[in-house]
Amino acid sequence: MKTRLAILGVGRWGTHLVRNFLAHPQAEVVAIADPSSDNLEAIQHKFSLDSQSILLTSNWEIVKEKLDLDAVVIVTPASTHYDLIKDALQSGYNVLAEKPLTLDPGECLELTRLAKQRQRQLMIDHTYLFHAAVNQGKSFLEKGELGKLRYGYASRTHLGPVRQDVDALWDLAIHDISIFNHWLGEYPDRVQAQGKVWLQGDRLTALSPDGLGDMVWVTLYYPSGFQATIHLCWCNPDKQRRLCVVGSQGTLIFDEMLSDEPLVLQQGYVQPQGEKFIPQGLEKQVISVEKAEPLKEVCDRFLNAVHTNTPCEFSSGIVATKLVQILTCLSDSLQKNGAIISIPELDFSGE
């Protein structure tokens, strides 16, 4: 039996989700809602949608009134997520939402508890966690071939797009933080952030009271002793999408810009010889990665979660809430000139 779903928001990313769900044999897209009539017209034309079989509307309330739904896909600005997701869960729908879940960890916690209480699936589109190279990298790390894990580093830079609602931290960091957490199997217990504002010092928000930061350096401290540093910038023409984990026997490198070999093990270590340390075992190994669209895997996993009523453990509301809490603590560190902020434990029981 197909899952009847509505998609809310058909901007750039929403369009990709429409494409994937329209093509999926287990999904039936019965409604698309967006406040922009131009977006609705564009999506109808792009996919030759029949308005008799798919409701196209600017009003989410009309969708609820007219149609029976199993699930809602929410691809709207993060500031709208809380109200829409809460409404959908209370209406009895399963929810797939674009990251971040919301901009407030308290709201995230409430929604995660609500989904559990209503026995509905709440899954977040942390797309990189469905990337074949990321999954292969996690499997590789679990074999222990890097030796003792020491530290990690990542760069996510490009010349735009420059957001006007959140800073570079909230726009970019969640990708690399989620990959580090997934690969390590743990969450940081302390974080630190420092940044620079060049372009929008007069654009103030609750999360960025000193203006929207264009460049941010993030440091994550994990209970195991592992430490990761992330460089984020949206006004750097040197486009980078690179993440590395360094161990005592080599470095695992995920470089999204190298489409032919995105995952590489650079083996090598230093061997003491008298008072010197000599490089040994230098060898590059390209790790085979299947070609697959991560967003298609997101849609597959969501539909499976709905059909089996089983949460996707690595992209659940719990995971999403912890990521938003980490980002909130990083924002706090930014406002406190790089102070190290401890991350408190969360209670997901709802009791």
HELIX and SHEET records of a PDB file:
HELIX    1   1 ARG A   12  ALA A   23  1                                  12    
HELIX    2   2 SER A   37  PHE A   47  1                                  11    
HELIX    3   3 TRP A   60  LYS A   66  1                                   7    
HELIX    4   4 ALA A   78  THR A   80  5                                   3    
HELIX    5   5 HIS A   81  GLN A   90  1                                  10    
HELIX    6   6 PRO A  105  ARG A  118  1                                  14    
HELIX    7   7 THR A  127  PHE A  130  5                                   4    
HELIX    8   8 ALA A  132  GLU A  142  1                                  11    
HELIX    9   9 ALA A  168  LEU A  184  1                                  17    
HELIX   10  10 PRO A  294  THR A  308  1                                  15    
HELIX   11  11 GLU A  313  SER A  315  5                                   3    
HELIX   12  12 GLY A  317  GLN A  335  1                                  19    
SHEET    1   A 6 LEU A  55  THR A  57  0                                        
SHEET    2   A 6 ALA A  27  ALA A  33  1                                        
SHEET    3   A 6 THR A   3  LEU A   8  1                                        
SHEET    4   A 6 ALA A  71  ILE A  74  1                                        
SHEET    5   A 6 ASN A  94  GLU A  98  1                                        
SHEET    6   A 6 LEU A 122  ASP A 125  1                                        
SHEET    1   B 9 LYS A 276  VAL A 286  0                                        
SHEET    2   B 9 LEU A 263  GLN A 273 -1                                        
SHEET    3   B 9 GLY A 250  ASP A 255 -1                                        
SHEET    4   B 9 CYS A 235  GLY A 247 -1                                        
SHEET    5   B 9 LEU A 149  LEU A 159 -1                                        
SHEET    6   B 9 GLN A 227  CYS A 233  1                                        
SHEET    7   B 9 MET A 215  TYR A 221 -1                                        
SHEET    8   B 9 ARG A 190  LYS A 196 -1                                        
SHEET    9   B 9 ILE A 341  SER A 342 -1                                        
END                                                                             
